[in-house]
């Protein structure tokens, strides 16, 4: 089953999972807001542990 809904002007509409599409939309918007932080978008940190901690910090600021 598709996740993205079809165009409105499609002659034969196809089914899609609305709940999965809502979840996908939330995740995509979350990553878009994370990319607004310059250190995360350009990946200043060389080590994966430091990069992940920066993501955690940005996520807590965004969700708070």
PDBQT receptor file of N, H, CA, C and O in Angstrom, charges set to zero:
ATOM      1  N   UNK A   1       0.845  -1.173   0.000  1.00  0.00    +0.000 N 
ATOM      2  CA  UNK A   1       0.000   0.000   0.000  1.00  0.00    +0.000 C 
ATOM      3  C   UNK A   1       0.893   1.240   0.000  1.00  0.00    +0.000 C 
ATOM      4  O   UNK A   1       1.942   1.258   0.643  1.00  0.00    +0.000 OA
ATOM      5  N   UNK A   2       0.480   2.245  -0.706  1.00  0.00    +0.000 N 
ATOM      6  H   UNK A   2      -0.372   2.230  -1.229  1.00  0.00    +0.000 HD
ATOM      7  CA  UNK A   2       1.254   3.482  -0.817  1.00  0.00    +0.000 C 
ATOM      8  C   UNK A   2       1.120   4.311   0.452  1.00  0.00    +0.000 C 
ATOM      9  O   UNK A   2       0.140   4.189   1.187  1.00  0.00    +0.000 OA
ATOM     10  N   UNK A   3       2.104   5.145   0.699  1.00  0.00    +0.000 N 
ATOM     11  H   UNK A   3       2.900   5.244   0.102  1.00  0.00    +0.000 HD
ATOM     12  CA  UNK A   3       2.079   6.011   1.868  1.00  0.00    +0.000 C 
ATOM     13  C   UNK A   3       1.693   7.430   1.473  1.00  0.00    +0.000 C 
ATOM     14  O   UNK A   3       1.013   8.121   2.232  1.00  0.00    +0.000 OA
ATOM     15  N   UNK A   4       2.115   7.865   0.307  1.00  0.00    +0.000 N 
ATOM     16  H   UNK A   4       2.668   7.304  -0.309  1.00  0.00    +0.000 HD
ATOM     17  CA  UNK A   4       1.825   9.220  -0.151  1.00  0.00    +0.000 C 
ATOM     18  C   UNK A   4       0.475   9.219  -0.865  1.00  0.00    +0.000 C 
ATOM     19  O   UNK A   4       0.227   8.349  -1.699  1.00  0.00    +0.000 OA
ATOM     20  N   UNK A   5      -0.403  10.175  -0.555  1.00  0.00    +0.000 N 
ATOM     21  H   UNK A   5      -0.201  10.882   0.123  1.00  0.00    +0.000 HD
ATOM     22  CA  UNK A   5      -1.712  10.189  -1.204  1.00  0.00    +0.000 C 
ATOM     23  C   UNK A   5      -1.603  10.557  -2.686  1.00  0.00    +0.000 C 
ATOM     24  O   UNK A   5      -0.669  11.250  -3.090  1.00  0.00    +0.000 OA
ATOM     25  N   UNK A   6      -2.557  10.090  -3.490  1.00  0.00    +0.000 N 
ATOM     26  H   UNK A   6      -3.315   9.526  -3.162  1.00  0.00    +0.000 HD
ATOM     27  CA  UNK A   6      -2.521  10.426  -4.916  1.00  0.00    +0.000 C 
ATOM     28  C   UNK A   6      -2.957  11.870  -5.153  1.00  0.00    +0.000 C 
ATOM     29  O   UNK A   6      -3.494  12.526  -4.260  1.00  0.00    +0.000 OA
ATOM     30  N   UNK A   7      -2.717  12.350  -6.371  1.00  0.00    +0.000 N 
ATOM     31  H   UNK A   7      -2.281  11.817  -7.096  1.00  0.00    +0.000 HD
ATOM     32  CA  UNK A   7      -3.160  13.692  -6.729  1.00  0.00    +0.000 C 
ATOM     33  C   UNK A   7      -4.683  13.750  -6.734  1.00  0.00    +0.000 C 
ATOM     34  O   UNK A   7      -5.351  12.734  -6.923  1.00  0.00    +0.000 OA
ATOM     35  N   UNK A   8      -5.210  14.919  -6.531  1.00  0.00    +0.000 N 
ATOM     36  H   UNK A   8      -4.667  15.745  -6.378  1.00  0.00    +0.000 HD
ATOM     37  CA  UNK A   8      -6.665  15.068  -6.476  1.00  0.00    +0.000 C 
ATOM     38  C   UNK A   8      -7.328  14.882  -7.835  1.00  0.00    +0.000 C 
ATOM     39  O   UNK A   8      -8.488  14.477  -7.913  1.00  0.00    +0.000 OA
ATOM     40  N   UNK A   9      -6.600  15.175  -8.897  1.00  0.00    +0.000 N 
ATOM     41  H   UNK A   9      -5.658  15.504  -8.834  1.00  0.00    +0.000 HD
ATOM     42  CA  UNK A   9      -7.208  15.089 -10.221  1.00  0.00    +0.000 C 
ATOM     43  C   UNK A   9      -6.999  13.722 -10.871  1.00  0.00    +0.000 C 
ATOM     44  O   UNK A   9      -7.229  13.581 -12.072  1.00  0.00    +0.000 OA
ATOM     45  N   UNK A  10      -6.578  12.735 -10.127  1.00  0.00    +0.000 N 
ATOM     46  H   UNK A  10      -6.390  12.850  -9.152  1.00  0.00    +0.000 HD
ATOM     47  CA  UNK A  10      -6.394  11.386 -10.663  1.00  0.00    +0.000 C 
ATOM     48  C   UNK A  10      -7.763  10.770 -10.938  1.00  0.00    +0.000 C 
ATOM     49  O   UNK A  10      -8.678  10.891 -10.123  1.00  0.00    +0.000 OA
ATOM     50  N   UNK A  11      -7.899  10.116 -12.075  1.00  0.00    +0.000 N 
ATOM     51  H   UNK A  11      -7.155  10.018 -12.737  1.00  0.00    +0.000 HD
ATOM     52  CA  UNK A  11      -9.209   9.580 -12.458  1.00  0.00    +0.000 C 
ATOM     53  C   UNK A  11      -9.603   8.387 -11.603  1.00  0.00    +0.000 C 
ATOM     54  O   UNK A  11     -10.764   8.263 -11.213  1.00  0.00    +0.000 OA
ATOM     55  N   UNK A  12      -8.651   7.508 -11.305  1.00  0.00    +0.000 N 
ATOM     56  H   UNK A  12      -7.708   7.609 -11.621  1.00  0.00    +0.000 HD
ATOM     57  CA  UNK A  12      -8.959   6.366 -10.440  1.00  0.00    +0.000 C 
ATOM     58  C   UNK A  12      -8.160   6.518  -9.143  1.00  0.00    +0.000 C 
ATOM     59  O   UNK A  12      -6.957   6.256  -9.122  1.00  0.00    +0.000 OA
ATOM     60  N   UNK A  13      -8.819   6.936  -8.069  1.00  0.00    +0.000 N 
ATOM     61  H   UNK A  13      -9.796   7.148  -8.086  1.00  0.00    +0.000 HD
ATOM     62  CA  UNK A  13      -8.078   7.145  -6.819  1.00  0.00    +0.000 C 
ATOM     63  C   UNK A  13      -7.555   5.829  -6.258  1.00  0.00    +0.000 C 
ATOM     64  O   UNK A  13      -8.223   4.798  -6.334  1.00  0.00    +0.000 OA
ATOM     65  N   UNK A  14      -6.354   5.878  -5.696  1.00  0.00    +0.000 N 
ATOM     66  H   UNK A  14      -5.811   6.716  -5.634  1.00  0.00    +0.000 HD
ATOM     67  CA  UNK A  14      -5.791   4.682  -5.082  1.00  0.00    +0.000 C 
ATOM     68  C   UNK A  14      -5.782   4.859  -3.567  1.00  0.00    +0.000 C 
ATOM     69  O   UNK A  14      -5.815   5.978  -3.055  1.00  0.00    +0.000 OA
ATOM     70  N   UNK A  15      -5.737   3.752  -2.878  1.00  0.00    +0.000 N 
ATOM     71  H   UNK A  15      -5.710   2.843  -3.294  1.00  0.00    +0.000 HD
ATOM     72  CA  UNK A  15      -5.763   3.778  -1.422  1.00  0.00    +0.000 C 
ATOM     73  C   UNK A  15      -4.389   4.115  -0.865  1.00  0.00    +0.000 C 
ATOM     74  O   UNK A  15      -3.366   3.824  -1.485  1.00  0.00    +0.000 OA
ATOM     75  N   UNK A  16      -4.377   4.720   0.289  1.00  0.00    +0.000 N 
ATOM     76  H   UNK A  16      -5.208   4.956   0.792  1.00  0.00    +0.000 HD
ATOM     77  CA  UNK A  16      -3.130   4.985   1.007  1.00  0.00    +0.000 C 
ATOM     78  C   UNK A  16      -3.421   4.965   2.498  1.00  0.00    +0.000 C 
ATOM     79  O   UNK A  16      -4.556   5.179   2.924  1.00  0.00    +0.000 OA
ATOM     80  N   UNK A  17      -2.404   4.713   3.271  1.00  0.00    +0.000 N 
ATOM     81  H   UNK A  17      -1.482   4.539   2.924  1.00  0.00    +0.000 HD
ATOM     82  CA  UNK A  17      -2.536   4.619   4.717  1.00  0.00    +0.000 C 
ATOM     83  C   UNK A  17      -2.425   6.022   5.317  1.00  0.00    +0.000 C 
ATOM     84  O   UNK A  17      -1.342   6.607   5.337  1.00  0.00    +0.000 OA
ATOM     85  N   UNK A  18      -3.536   6.555   5.801  1.00  0.00    +0.000 N 
ATOM     86  H   UNK A  18      -4.416   6.080   5.785  1.00  0.00    +0.000 HD
ATOM     87  CA  UNK A  18      -3.560   7.925   6.308  1.00  0.00    +0.000 C 
ATOM     88  C   UNK A  18      -2.748   8.069   7.595  1.00  0.00    +0.000 C 
ATOM     89  O   UNK A  18      -2.062   9.074   7.781  1.00  0.00    +0.000 OA
ATOM     90  N   UNK A  19      -2.817   7.089   8.475  1.00  0.00    +0.000 N 
ATOM     91  H   UNK A  19      -3.375   6.272   8.324  1.00  0.00    +0.000 HD
ATOM     92  CA  UNK A  19      -2.074   7.174   9.736  1.00  0.00    +0.000 C 
ATOM     93  C   UNK A  19      -0.571   7.124   9.496  1.00  0.00    +0.000 C 
ATOM     94  O   UNK A  19       0.187   7.853  10.136  1.00  0.00    +0.000 OA
ATOM     95  N   UNK A  20      -0.142   6.270   8.582  1.00  0.00    +0.000 N 
ATOM     96  H   UNK A  20      -0.757   5.678   8.063  1.00  0.00    +0.000 HD
ATOM     97  CA  UNK A  20       1.281   6.181   8.263  1.00  0.00    +0.000 C 
ATOM     98  C   UNK A  20       1.760   7.463   7.581  1.00  0.00    +0.000 C 
ATOM     99  O   UNK A  20       2.897   7.890   7.784  1.00  0.00    +0.000 OA
ATOM    100  N   UNK A  21       0.899   8.071   6.780  1.00  0.00    +0.000 N 
ATOM    101  H   UNK A  21      -0.025   7.724   6.615  1.00  0.00    +0.000 HD
ATOM    102  CA  UNK A  21       1.254   9.331   6.129  1.00  0.00    +0.000 C 
ATOM    103  C   UNK A  21       1.403  10.457   7.152  1.00  0.00    +0.000 C 
ATOM    104  O   UNK A  21       2.297  11.294   7.028  1.00  0.00    +0.000 OA
ATOM    105  N   UNK A  22       0.532  10.479   8.160  1.00  0.00    +0.000 N 
ATOM    106  H   UNK A  22      -0.194   9.798   8.261  1.00  0.00    +0.000 HD
ATOM    107  CA  UNK A  22       0.643  11.489   9.215  1.00  0.00    +0.000 C 
ATOM    108  C   UNK A  22       1.947  11.322   9.988  1.00  0.00    +0.000 C 
ATOM    109  O   UNK A  22       2.615  12.304  10.310  1.00  0.00    +0.000 OA
ATOM    110  N   UNK A  23       2.305  10.076  10.283  1.00  0.00    +0.000 N 
ATOM    111  H   UNK A  23       1.762   9.278  10.021  1.00  0.00    +0.000 HD
ATOM    112  CA  UNK A  23       3.553   9.821  11.003  1.00  0.00    +0.000 C 
ATOM    113  C   UNK A  23       4.754  10.223  10.146  1.00  0.00    +0.000 C 
ATOM    114  O   UNK A  23       5.709  10.812  10.652  1.00  0.00    +0.000 OA
ATOM    115  N   UNK A  24       4.708   9.912   8.877  1.00  0.00    +0.000 N 
ATOM    116  H   UNK A  24       3.932   9.433   8.466  1.00  0.00    +0.000 HD
ATOM    117  CA  UNK A  24       5.803  10.284   7.977  1.00  0.00    +0.000 C 
ATOM    118  C   UNK A  24       5.949  11.801   7.898  1.00  0.00    +0.000 C 
ATOM    119  O   UNK A  24       7.061  12.329   7.890  1.00  0.00    +0.000 OA
ATOM    120  N   UNK A  25       4.821  12.486   7.839  1.00  0.00    +0.000 N 
ATOM    121  H   UNK A  25       3.917  12.057   7.845  1.00  0.00    +0.000 HD
ATOM    122  CA  UNK A  25       4.846  13.950   7.769  1.00  0.00    +0.000 C 
ATOM    123  C   UNK A  25       5.481  14.549   9.022  1.00  0.00    +0.000 C 
ATOM    124  O   UNK A  25       6.273  15.487   8.924  1.00  0.00    +0.000 OA
ATOM    125  N   UNK A  26       5.144  14.020  10.193  1.00  0.00    +0.000 N 
ATOM    126  H   UNK A  26       4.501  13.258  10.272  1.00  0.00    +0.000 HD
ATOM    127  CA  UNK A  26       5.730  14.518  11.437  1.00  0.00    +0.000 C 
ATOM    128  C   UNK A  26       7.237  14.303  11.470  1.00  0.00    +0.000 C 
ATOM    129  O   UNK A  26       7.986  15.186  11.887  1.00  0.00    +0.000 OA
ATOM    130  N   UNK A  27       7.676  13.138  11.035  1.00  0.00    +0.000 N 
ATOM    131  H   UNK A  27       7.068  12.421  10.697  1.00  0.00    +0.000 HD
ATOM    132  CA  UNK A  27       9.110  12.828  11.035  1.00  0.00    +0.000 C 
ATOM    133  C   UNK A  27       9.853  13.724  10.056  1.00  0.00    +0.000 C 
ATOM    134  O   UNK A  27      10.931  14.224  10.379  1.00  0.00    +0.000 OA
ATOM    135  N   UNK A  28       9.300  13.937   8.864  1.00  0.00    +0.000 N 
ATOM    136  H   UNK A  28       8.424  13.531   8.602  1.00  0.00    +0.000 HD
ATOM    137  CA  UNK A  28       9.954  14.800   7.885  1.00  0.00    +0.000 C 
ATOM    138  C   UNK A  28      10.037  16.238   8.376  1.00  0.00    +0.000 C 
ATOM    139  O   UNK A  28      11.048  16.904   8.155  1.00  0.00    +0.000 OA
ATOM    140  N   UNK A  29       8.993  16.729   9.037  1.00  0.00    +0.000 N 
ATOM    141  H   UNK A  29       8.172  16.188   9.217  1.00  0.00    +0.000 HD
ATOM    142  CA  UNK A  29       9.028  18.081   9.584  1.00  0.00    +0.000 C 
ATOM    143  C   UNK A  29      10.036  18.197  10.717  1.00  0.00    +0.000 C 
ATOM    144  O   UNK A  29      10.682  19.233  10.872  1.00  0.00    +0.000 OA
ATOM    145  N   UNK A  30      10.175  17.135  11.513  1.00  0.00    +0.000 N 
ATOM    146  H   UNK A  30       9.650  16.293  11.387  1.00  0.00    +0.000 HD
ATOM    147  CA  UNK A  30      11.142  17.146  12.603  1.00  0.00    +0.000 C 
ATOM    148  C   UNK A  30      12.564  17.236  12.058  1.00  0.00    +0.000 C 
ATOM    149  O   UNK A  30      13.377  18.002  12.574  1.00  0.00    +0.000 OA
ATOM    150  N   UNK A  31      12.867  16.467  11.029  1.00  0.00    +0.000 N 
ATOM    151  H   UNK A  31      12.207  15.845  10.610  1.00  0.00    +0.000 HD
ATOM    152  CA  UNK A  31      14.204  16.533  10.443  1.00  0.00    +0.000 C 
ATOM    153  C   UNK A  31      14.442  17.885   9.765  1.00  0.00    +0.000 C 
ATOM    154  O   UNK A  31      15.569  18.378   9.754  1.00  0.00    +0.000 OA
ATOM    155  N   UNK A  32      13.411  18.477   9.210  1.00  0.00    +0.000 N 
ATOM    156  H   UNK A  32      12.494  18.077   9.219  1.00  0.00    +0.000 HD
ATOM    157  CA  UNK A  32      13.565  19.798   8.602  1.00  0.00    +0.000 C 
ATOM    158  C   UNK A  32      13.899  20.845   9.659  1.00  0.00    +0.000 C 
ATOM    159  O   UNK A  32      14.699  21.745   9.402  1.00  0.00    +0.000 OA
ATOM    160  N   UNK A  33      13.297  20.742  10.845  1.00  0.00    +0.000 N 
ATOM    161  H   UNK A  33      12.647  20.011  11.053  1.00  0.00    +0.000 HD
ATOM    162  CA  UNK A  33      13.622  21.692  11.908  1.00  0.00    +0.000 C 
ATOM    163  C   UNK A  33      15.015  21.423  12.474  1.00  0.00    +0.000 C 
ATOM    164  O   UNK A  33      15.705  22.360  12.874  1.00  0.00    +0.000 OA
ATOM    165  N   UNK A  34      15.436  20.166  12.514  1.00  0.00    +0.000 N 
ATOM    166  H   UNK A  34      14.875  19.405  12.189  1.00  0.00    +0.000 HD
ATOM    167  CA  UNK A  34      16.787  19.859  12.978  1.00  0.00    +0.000 C 
ATOM    168  C   UNK A  34      17.838  20.434  12.043  1.00  0.00    +0.000 C 
ATOM    169  O   UNK A  34      18.905  20.852  12.492  1.00  0.00    +0.000 OA
ATOM    170  N   UNK A  35      17.551  20.458  10.762  1.00  0.00    +0.000 N 
ATOM    171  H   UNK A  35      16.684  20.118  10.398  1.00  0.00    +0.000 HD
ATOM    172  CA  UNK A  35      18.518  20.967   9.796  1.00  0.00    +0.000 C 
ATOM    173  C   UNK A  35      18.672  22.479   9.868  1.00  0.00    +0.000 C 
ATOM    174  O   UNK A  35      19.576  23.035   9.245  1.00  0.00    +0.000 OA
ATOM    175  N   UNK A  36      17.803  23.152  10.617  1.00  0.00    +0.000 N 
ATOM    176  H   UNK A  36      17.068  22.700  11.123  1.00  0.00    +0.000 HD
ATOM    177  CA  UNK A  36      17.954  24.584  10.800  1.00  0.00    +0.000 C 
ATOM    178  C   UNK A  36      19.123  24.907  11.721  1.00  0.00    +0.000 C 
ATOM    179  O   UNK A  36      19.665  26.012  11.680  1.00  0.00    +0.000 OA
ATOM    180  N   UNK A  37      19.512  23.942  12.552  1.00  0.00    +0.000 N 
ATOM    181  H   UNK A  37      19.072  23.045  12.585  1.00  0.00    +0.000 HD
ATOM    182  CA  UNK A  37      20.682  24.134  13.407  1.00  0.00    +0.000 C 
ATOM    183  C   UNK A  37      21.932  23.928  12.560  1.00  0.00    +0.000 C 
ATOM    184  O   UNK A  37      22.131  22.862  11.977  1.00  0.00    +0.000 OA
ATOM    185  N   UNK A  38      22.760  24.945  12.498  1.00  0.00    +0.000 N 
ATOM    186  H   UNK A  38      22.598  25.811  12.972  1.00  0.00    +0.000 HD
ATOM    187  CA  UNK A  38      23.898  24.937  11.584  1.00  0.00    +0.000 C 
ATOM    188  C   UNK A  38      24.893  23.832  11.907  1.00  0.00    +0.000 C 
ATOM    189  O   UNK A  38      25.439  23.207  10.998  1.00  0.00    +0.000 OA
ATOM    190  N   UNK A  39      25.131  23.588  13.176  1.00  0.00    +0.000 N 
ATOM    191  H   UNK A  39      24.687  24.096  13.914  1.00  0.00    +0.000 HD
ATOM    192  CA  UNK A  39      26.110  22.571  13.569  1.00  0.00    +0.000 C 
ATOM    193  C   UNK A  39      25.655  21.176  13.161  1.00  0.00    +0.000 C 
ATOM    194  O   UNK A  39      26.486  20.309  12.891  1.00  0.00    +0.000 OA
ATOM    195  N   UNK A  40      24.371  20.954  13.114  1.00  0.00    +0.000 N 
ATOM    196  H   UNK A  40      23.695  21.658  13.333  1.00  0.00    +0.000 HD
ATOM    197  CA  UNK A  40      23.854  19.640  12.723  1.00  0.00    +0.000 C 
ATOM    198  C   UNK A  40      23.817  19.523  11.203  1.00  0.00    +0.000 C 
ATOM    199  O   UNK A  40      24.146  18.473  10.650  1.00  0.00    +0.000 OA
ATOM    200  N   UNK A  41      23.422  20.586  10.536  1.00  0.00    +0.000 N 
ATOM    201  H   UNK A  41      23.154  21.439  10.986  1.00  0.00    +0.000 HD
ATOM    202  CA  UNK A  41      23.308  20.531   9.077  1.00  0.00    +0.000 C 
ATOM    203  C   UNK A  41      24.664  20.341   8.409  1.00  0.00    +0.000 C 
ATOM    204  O   UNK A  41      24.773  19.636   7.406  1.00  0.00    +0.000 OA
ATOM    205  N   UNK A  42      25.703  20.976   8.968  1.00  0.00    +0.000 N 
ATOM    206  H   UNK A  42      25.614  21.549   9.783  1.00  0.00    +0.000 HD
ATOM    207  CA  UNK A  42      27.028  20.852   8.362  1.00  0.00    +0.000 C 
ATOM    208  C   UNK A  42      27.885  19.794   9.034  1.00  0.00    +0.000 C 
ATOM    209  O   UNK A  42      29.004  19.526   8.598  1.00  0.00    +0.000 OA
ATOM    210  N   UNK A  43      27.366  19.200  10.084  1.00  0.00    +0.000 N 
ATOM    211  H   UNK A  43      26.457  19.418  10.438  1.00  0.00    +0.000 HD
ATOM    212  CA  UNK A  43      28.046  18.158  10.866  1.00  0.00    +0.000 C 
ATOM    213  C   UNK A  43      29.437  18.609  11.287  1.00  0.00    +0.000 C 
ATOM    214  O   UNK A  43      30.453  18.101  10.812  1.00  0.00    +0.000 OA
ATOM    215  N   UNK A  44      29.449  19.579  12.192  1.00  0.00    +0.000 N 
ATOM    216  H   UNK A  44      28.624  19.992  12.578  1.00  0.00    +0.000 HD
ATOM    217  CA  UNK A  44      30.706  20.089  12.722  1.00  0.00    +0.000 C 
ATOM    218  C   UNK A  44      31.468  19.023  13.502  1.00  0.00    +0.000 C 
ATOM    219  O   UNK A  44      32.692  18.931  13.411  1.00  0.00    +0.000 OA
ATOM    220  N   UNK A  45      30.742  18.227  14.262  1.00  0.00    +0.000 N 
ATOM    221  H   UNK A  45      29.748  18.301  14.336  1.00  0.00    +0.000 HD
ATOM    222  CA  UNK A  45      31.391  17.233  15.117  1.00  0.00    +0.000 C 
ATOM    223  C   UNK A  45      31.910  16.072  14.289  1.00  0.00    +0.000 C 
ATOM    224  O   UNK A  45      31.203  15.538  13.434  1.00  0.00    +0.000 OA
ATOM    225  N   UNK A  46      33.134  15.690  14.544  1.00  0.00    +0.000 N 
ATOM    226  H   UNK A  46      33.709  16.124  15.238  1.00  0.00    +0.000 HD
ATOM    227  CA  UNK A  46      33.745  14.590  13.793  1.00  0.00    +0.000 C 
ATOM    228  C   UNK A  46      33.305  13.231  14.328  1.00  0.00    +0.000 C 
ATOM    229  O   UNK A  46      33.094  12.292  13.559  1.00  0.00    +0.000 OA
ATOM    230  N   UNK A  47      33.169  13.132  15.626  1.00  0.00    +0.000 N 
ATOM    231  H   UNK A  47      33.339  13.895  16.250  1.00  0.00    +0.000 HD
ATOM    232  CA  UNK A  47      32.822  11.845  16.230  1.00  0.00    +0.000 C 
ATOM    233  C   UNK A  47      31.313  11.645  16.250  1.00  0.00    +0.000 C 
ATOM    234  O   UNK A  47      30.552  12.596  16.434  1.00  0.00    +0.000 OA
ATOM    235  N   UNK A  48      30.895  10.419  16.062  1.00  0.00    +0.000 N 
ATOM    236  H   UNK A  48      31.513   9.647  15.913  1.00  0.00    +0.000 HD
ATOM    237  CA  UNK A  48      29.465  10.103  16.011  1.00  0.00    +0.000 C 
ATOM    238  C   UNK A  48      28.798  10.361  17.352  1.00  0.00    +0.000 C 
ATOM    239  O   UNK A  48      27.636  10.765  17.402  1.00  0.00    +0.000 OA
ATOM    240  N   UNK A  49      29.523  10.129  18.438  1.00  0.00    +0.000 N 
ATOM    241  H   UNK A  49      30.466   9.801  18.398  1.00  0.00    +0.000 HD
ATOM    242  CA  UNK A  49      28.961  10.333  19.766  1.00  0.00    +0.000 C 
ATOM    243  C   UNK A  49      28.646  11.809  20.008  1.00  0.00    +0.000 C 
ATOM    244  O   UNK A  49      27.590  12.135  20.549  1.00  0.00    +0.000 OA
ATOM    245  N   UNK A  50      29.540  12.690  19.618  1.00  0.00    +0.000 N 
ATOM    246  H   UNK A  50      30.399  12.426  19.179  1.00  0.00    +0.000 HD
ATOM    247  CA  UNK A  50      29.306  14.124  19.774  1.00  0.00    +0.000 C 
ATOM    248  C   UNK A  50      28.185  14.608  18.864  1.00  0.00    +0.000 C 
ATOM    249  O   UNK A  50      27.388  15.461  19.256  1.00  0.00    +0.000 OA
ATOM    250  N   UNK A  51      28.121  14.068  17.653  1.00  0.00    +0.000 N 
ATOM    251  H   UNK A  51      28.768  13.375  17.334  1.00  0.00    +0.000 HD
ATOM    252  CA  UNK A  51      27.067  14.445  16.713  1.00  0.00    +0.000 C 
ATOM    253  C   UNK A  51      25.699  14.023  17.235  1.00  0.00    +0.000 C 
ATOM    254  O   UNK A  51      24.729  14.775  17.141  1.00  0.00    +0.000 OA
ATOM    255  N   UNK A  52      25.632  12.820  17.783  1.00  0.00    +0.000 N 
ATOM    256  H   UNK A  52      26.420  12.210  17.859  1.00  0.00    +0.000 HD
ATOM    257  CA  UNK A  52      24.369  12.329  18.332  1.00  0.00    +0.000 C 
ATOM    258  C   UNK A  52      23.944  13.151  19.541  1.00  0.00    +0.000 C 
ATOM    259  O   UNK A  52      22.753  13.400  19.726  1.00  0.00    +0.000 OA
ATOM    260  N   UNK A  53      24.885  13.573  20.358  1.00  0.00    +0.000 N 
ATOM    261  H   UNK A  53      25.853  13.372  20.208  1.00  0.00    +0.000 HD
ATOM    262  CA  UNK A  53      24.536  14.399  21.508  1.00  0.00    +0.000 C 
ATOM    263  C   UNK A  53      24.026  15.772  21.056  1.00  0.00    +0.000 C 
ATOM    264  O   UNK A  53      23.145  16.340  21.701  1.00  0.00    +0.000 OA
ATOM    265  N   UNK A  54      24.562  16.309  19.967  1.00  0.00    +0.000 N 
ATOM    266  H   UNK A  54      25.278  15.847  19.443  1.00  0.00    +0.000 HD
ATOM    267  CA  UNK A  54      24.052  17.574  19.430  1.00  0.00    +0.000 C 
ATOM    268  C   UNK A  54      22.630  17.405  18.913  1.00  0.00    +0.000 C 
ATOM    269  O   UNK A  54      21.801  18.302  19.067  1.00  0.00    +0.000 OA
ATOM    270  N   UNK A  55      22.351  16.272  18.308  1.00  0.00    +0.000 N 
ATOM    271  H   UNK A  55      23.025  15.543  18.183  1.00  0.00    +0.000 HD
ATOM    272  CA  UNK A  55      20.984  15.997  17.842  1.00  0.00    +0.000 C 
ATOM    273  C   UNK A  55      20.036  15.885  19.025  1.00  0.00    +0.000 C 
ATOM    274  O   UNK A  55      18.923  16.411  18.983  1.00  0.00    +0.000 OA
ATOM    275  N   UNK A  56      20.473  15.196  20.089  1.00  0.00    +0.000 N 
ATOM    276  H   UNK A  56      21.377  14.769  20.122  1.00  0.00    +0.000 HD
ATOM    277  CA  UNK A  56      19.647  15.093  21.299  1.00  0.00    +0.000 C 
ATOM    278  C   UNK A  56      19.373  16.466  21.903  1.00  0.00    +0.000 C 
ATOM    279  O   UNK A  56      18.255  16.748  22.335  1.00  0.00    +0.000 OA
ATOM    280  N   UNK A  57      20.385  17.309  21.932  1.00  0.00    +0.000 N 
ATOM    281  H   UNK A  57      21.293  17.080  21.581  1.00  0.00    +0.000 HD
ATOM    282  CA  UNK A  57      20.223  18.643  22.489  1.00  0.00    +0.000 C 
ATOM    283  C   UNK A  57      19.242  19.470  21.658  1.00  0.00    +0.000 C 
ATOM    284  O   UNK A  57      18.362  20.130  22.210  1.00  0.00    +0.000 OA
ATOM    285  N   UNK A  58      19.390  19.436  20.359  1.00  0.00    +0.000 N 
ATOM    286  H   UNK A  58      20.105  18.900  19.910  1.00  0.00    +0.000 HD
ATOM    287  CA  UNK A  58      18.477  20.186  19.484  1.00  0.00    +0.000 C 
ATOM    288  C   UNK A  58      17.043  19.643  19.580  1.00  0.00    +0.000 C 
ATOM    289  O   UNK A  58      16.077  20.404  19.534  1.00  0.00    +0.000 OA
ATOM    290  N   UNK A  59      16.925  18.324  19.713  1.00  0.00    +0.000 N 
ATOM    291  H   UNK A  59      17.710  17.706  19.751  1.00  0.00    +0.000 HD
ATOM    292  CA  UNK A  59      15.595  17.730  19.814  1.00  0.00    +0.000 C 
ATOM    293  C   UNK A  59      14.912  18.133  21.113  1.00  0.00    +0.000 C 
ATOM    294  O   UNK A  59      13.711  18.401  21.123  1.00  0.00    +0.000 OA
ATOM    295  N   UNK A  60      15.664  18.180  22.209  1.00  0.00    +0.000 N 
ATOM    296  H   UNK A  60      16.640  17.962  22.201  1.00  0.00    +0.000 HD
ATOM    297  CA  UNK A  60      15.049  18.582  23.469  1.00  0.00    +0.000 C 
ATOM    298  C   UNK A  60      14.672  20.057  23.451  1.00  0.00    +0.000 C 
ATOM    299  O   UNK A  60      13.666  20.444  24.046  1.00  0.00    +0.000 OA
ATOM    300  N   UNK A  61      15.457  20.875  22.782  1.00  0.00    +0.000 N 
ATOM    301  H   UNK A  61      16.274  20.561  22.299  1.00  0.00    +0.000 HD
ATOM    302  CA  UNK A  61      15.101  22.291  22.662  1.00  0.00    +0.000 C 
ATOM    303  C   UNK A  61      13.846  22.442  21.816  1.00  0.00    +0.000 C 
ATOM    304  O   UNK A  61      12.975  23.253  22.130  1.00  0.00    +0.000 OA
ATOM    305  N   UNK A  62      13.752  21.667  20.748  1.00  0.00    +0.000 N 
ATOM    306  H   UNK A  62      14.460  21.008  20.493  1.00  0.00    +0.000 HD
ATOM    307  CA  UNK A  62      12.593  21.749  19.855  1.00  0.00    +0.000 C 
ATOM    308  C   UNK A  62      11.325  21.233  20.540  1.00  0.00    +0.000 C 
ATOM    309  O   UNK A  62      10.256  21.825  20.388  1.00  0.00    +0.000 OA
ATOM    310  N   UNK A  63      11.434  20.143  21.286  1.00  0.00    +0.000 N 
ATOM    311  H   UNK A  63      12.302  19.662  21.409  1.00  0.00    +0.000 HD
ATOM    312  CA  UNK A  63      10.262  19.530  21.887  1.00  0.00    +0.000 C 
ATOM    313  C   UNK A  63       9.862  20.189  23.199  1.00  0.00    +0.000 C 
ATOM    314  O   UNK A  63       8.761  19.945  23.692  1.00  0.00    +0.000 OA
ATOM    315  N   UNK A  64      10.715  21.008  23.768  1.00  0.00    +0.000 N 
ATOM    316  H   UNK A  64      11.609  21.207  23.367  1.00  0.00    +0.000 HD
ATOM    317  CA  UNK A  64      10.388  21.639  25.051  1.00  0.00    +0.000 C 
ATOM    318  C   UNK A  64       9.492  22.837  24.902  1.00  0.00    +0.000 C 
ATOM    319  O   UNK A  64       9.134  23.468  25.897  1.00  0.00    +0.000 OA
TER     320      UNK A  64
